Every structure is written in C-alpha cells, then in structure tokens.
Amino acid sequence: IRDRFCIINIISVYYLKYMFIYRFILEQIKRGYLMEELLKELVEKNRKFTADGNVANYIPELDKADKNALGIYVTTLDGQEFFAGDYNTKFTIQSISKIISLMLAILDNGEEYVFSKVGMEPSGDPFNSIRKLETSSRKKPYNPMINAGAIAVASMIKGKDDREKFLRLLDFAKLITEDDTLDLNYKIYIGESDTGFRNYSMAYFLKGEGIIEGNVNEALTVYFKQCSIEGTAKTISTLGKFLANDGVLSNGERILTTRMAKIIKTLMVTCGMYDSSGEFAVRVGIPSKSGVGGGICSVVPGKMGIGVYGPSLDKKGNSLAGGHLLADLSEELSLNIF
Ligand code: GLN
C-alpha cells in the first residue's frame, strides 16, 4: 500500500510541475502574441497622423525619408522584444545622440565640470534657437538637449583630435545600444556640416564666452557626426532599455552610476522633446528623446525601452505620429511614470 501511495504521489507531483511549466509557457506565448497584436494595431491606427507633418528638409538627404513610415520596437528588461510597422528602416539618430554624448562627457569629465558649462533647465525655445545664449543672465546654454548645449557637450569628449573623439563616442554608442553594426551615414554628415550655419554660429559664440575650451571646429565635427549615426528603432529601443535598467547592460555590466542614469532620465523628461517637453510629459509621461531623423527613444524605468520611428515631424521637430503612438501605448499598458 505504501509503495502504491508513493508512486501516486510521485506522479501527481510531476503532473503538477509539468502542468505549471506548460501553463507558464503558454501564458508567455499568449502575452507575446497579444503584445505584437497591440503594437500592430496601434501603428496602423496612428499612421494617418503622418499626413499632418513633414519630413525634415533643412538637412540635405533627410527629405528622402518615406513620410508615411511608422514603426516601433519594444525591448523589455527581462529580454523580450516586440515590434511592428517600419521597425527595420534605417535613419539617423540626430538629437537622440545628445543623451549618448552627455553620458560620455560626464564619464570623461565628471558631473560637476559638465554642468558648469551647460545648464539643466528647459529653455522653452526651439532646439536650434540662439537668442537666450546672449540675452539670458546665465552664461551657458540652458540644457544639453538643445543644439547649443549639445555642441558644448561634444567639445568635452576626450580624444587627441576630432577623429579619436568621434570614434570613442561611436564605440560608446555601440556598447550601450548593444549594436556593433552602428555607423555614420556619411552623406548626411556632409550635408549637415555643409549647411549647419546656425550651429557654426552658436559654437563660435560659445567659444567666445569660454564655454567651449578646445577647438571649435573639432566640437562641431563631433556634433555633426554624432547626429549622423545611423540605426533602427531597435537601436534606440535598446538604448532606452539601457537607461530603464539604470545604466546596466544586458550582461549585467554596470556602465553608469545610478545617479548618472537618473540625471539623463530627468533631463529627458524636462528637455528631451524641446519646447514640447511639458505637453509630452502630460500626454505620454515617459522620459523620451527625439531627433529630426524621426526617432524617439523612450525609457520606462525598470520595465522597458521603446524605439519609435516616424520621420513626419510636427512644427517643433518631433515625430508626429510617433508621439500619438507613444501616447496610446502608454495608456494601454499604463506606462506613465507619474
Ligand atoms: N543635427 C540636427 C541639428 O543640429 C539635430 C537636431 C535635432 O534632431 N533636433 O539641427
């Protein structure tokens, strides 16, 4: 009797164990499936907004982008990936590079030095505005997310010349986006450096004020090149995940201190969408950084990174349909950090 009881016992324990594993796997598949369906649905729902904006054309080559494109890539902290729409299209990360260069500049020089040269306040002005550089009482660019601040930050990257500085920045970008294939779009870089006259004027002004200490042209070259780094929605989604994980790579290696990760995420909330940051925080509520190439990199702390691509921009230079898509996703999955 005892033997029989024992066998029945063993069988039922195994039965329960396998039922549990089986159910768990089924649940995961179902969740993944629902997530992909949700992303697909939201991309198609929001694609219509691409008609209301325009692709950037002030930088040669950017106007070649497909205005109707819209895609999304989600990377969760537990290693799952979901995507929909034009998630595989390549685009230049433009201003999204400003968070990468800020991280490296702080690693190179320390927080105190960097923020002695650039502020932490939203400017309320367009990203390429010059006016506050001279009229405001503070003698430094308002924040590192507008062009003036980002050029000042680019001047702080260490290296013996602009080539070495940019290669260090590119290597760092490859590390934290976990994408070894990341590279420069040379045509866009040339286009930017041939036409970025406002950026030249701001950089020279900053040199005159002593904010830029080194060579101005080197700072500009690094800045134009970092803006011309090319990736996909997956690249910026992984970047978002890196920050969502507080500056720790997927393999567990810590690259940023928690404090640094916090600074970057906070500046994304307050300044990442330029003079739309306040409205974006209310509508979406997720730390994000946009670029005129059409990308938005979003960080859901402790949960996931989101990369959105939609090159049709609103008047302030942010992806129009991308913003709507993120607002919907934030609502659907309750991602609003506030
Ligand atoms: N390279 C662009 C510029 O300097 C970056 C601006 C942006 O993405 N908002 O104008």
Residues whose N, C-alpha, C, O or C-beta is under 5 A from the ligand:
A	BS01	LIG	Q94 S95 F127 N147 C227 S290 G291 V292 G317
